[in-house]
Amino acid sequence: MQFMVVEVLRTTDHTYRHDLESFFYVLLWMCARQSWRNGFAGEETPPKESLLRRWEIGSFKYIADAKEGHMTVNGVERIMGEFSGAFESVEPLCLKIEKILFPLDS
């Protein structure tokens, strides 16, 4: 459920835009969570608790509310704070995608 889009979690019909939003969630997830497990972090240590944990546990409504709260510039910046240093170069791309997908929240 961590890659399902907010509108689909709230039972809206699926469109191509939702695929783009899902890709964005995968990108954030890979940089913030998987990079620590795949050895990209070097000597860095991962955060003790991840904001993205809220995308995994709970009802569809709970997960949708958590994602909606994270899909602002400030929310995405907090998630990017969990990236290992190896992924700093991806941060501008993440902010651009957030601005395209969620223009009213930017």
Secondary structure as UniProt FT lines:
FT   TURN            2..3
FT   HELIX           6..9
FT   TURN            10..11
FT   HELIX           16..29
FT   HELIX           30..34
FT   HELIX           35..37
FT   TURN            38..43
FT   HELIX           51..55
FT   HELIX           60..70
FT   HELIX           73..80
FT   TURN            81..82
FT   HELIX           85..90
FT   HELIX           91..101
FT   HELIX           103..105
//
